[in-house]
Amino acid sequence: MNFKEILDTFPIIDHLTGLNVKQDGEIIHNIPAIAGKLGSLRLYNALAEKFNGKLDRTSAQQGIDWFAEYVEDAKRNPGKHPNIDLLFKVLNEGLILELEVLKNS
């Protein structure tokens, strides 16, 4: 299954304005609902739903599995795929972060 096929299995995100990743209550990463970021937003939203808003080693590994077709490129080109880089960081550092879904008011 390619990335688009995986994305098609996730909940729709039309009602979202973005997603914040928080560490100790502070926003450390944001994924806005804009062109070029919608796939990552949909994936991270699915992680938030599946793992009750927690980004830890287990949920980060799931994210990497879902991003599979881009993982090797992300490893070869740090910074090119910041949303995958964050998952690597969670795995490597054993972080436990919060996923805050931002909805339209």
C-alpha positions in Angstrom: 0.0 0.0 0.0 1.4 3.4 -0.9 1.2 6.6 1.1 -1.9 7.9 -0.7 -3.7 4.5 -0.2 -2.8 4.6 3.5 -4.1 8.2 3.8 -7.4 7.2 2.2 -8.0 4.9 5.2 -7.7 7.8 7.7 -10.5 10.1 9.0 -11.1 13.2 7.0 -9.6 16.4 8.3 -11.8 19.1 6.7 -12.7 20.4 10.2 -9.1 20.9 11.3 -7.0 24.0 11.2 -3.8 22.2 12.1 -2.1 20.1 14.9 0.3 21.1 17.6 2.9 18.8 19.1 3.5 19.7 22.7 6.2 18.9 25.3 5.5 19.9 28.9 2.6 22.1 27.7 4.8 24.0 25.2 4.3 23.8 21.4 7.4 22.4 19.9 6.0 21.5 16.4 3.0 22.6 14.3 1.4 21.1 11.2 -0.9 23.6 9.6 -3.9 22.7 7.4 -2.3 24.1 4.2 -1.4 22.6 0.8 1.7 20.4 1.0 1.1 19.6 4.7 -2.4 17.9 4.5 -1.0 14.4 4.2 1.1 14.8 7.3 -1.8 16.5 9.1 -4.1 13.6 8.2 -1.5 11.0 9.4 -0.8 12.8 12.7 -4.5 13.3 13.3 -5.0 9.5 12.8 -2.1 9.0 15.3 -3.8 11.3 17.8 -7.1 9.4 17.4 -5.5 6.0 17.6 -3.2 6.7 20.6 -5.4 9.2 22.6 -3.3 12.2 21.8 0.0 10.7 22.9 3.1 10.6 20.8 5.6 8.1 22.3 7.8 5.3 20.9 4.8 3.1 20.0 2.8 5.8 18.2 5.9 7.2 16.6 6.7 3.7 15.2 3.2 3.5 13.8 3.7 6.9 12.1 7.0 5.7 10.6 5.3 2.6 9.3 2.5 4.7 7.7 5.1 7.1 6.2 7.1 4.1 4.9 7.6 5.2 1.3 9.3 8.5 2.5 11.4 7.1 5.4 14.5 6.3 3.4 14.5 9.8 1.8 14.0 11.3 5.3 17.0 9.4 6.6 19.2 10.5 3.7 18.0 14.1 3.9 17.5 15.3 7.4 15.3 18.4 7.5 13.5 17.6 4.2 10.7 15.7 6.0 10.3 17.5 9.4 7.2 15.5 10.3 9.1 12.2 9.9 12.2 13.7 11.6 10.1 14.4 14.6 9.0 10.7 14.7 12.7 9.7 14.6 13.5 12.0 17.5 10.7 10.6 19.6 12.0 7.1 19.0 15.7 8.0 19.5 15.1 10.0 22.6 12.2 8.1 24.1 10.1 11.3 24.2 6.5 11.4 25.3 4.7 14.2 23.6 1.1 15.4 23.3 -0.8 15.8 20.0 -3.3 18.6 20.1 -5.7 18.6 17.2 -6.9 22.1 16.3 -10.5 22.3 15.0 -12.4 25.0 13.2 -14.5 27.1 15.7 
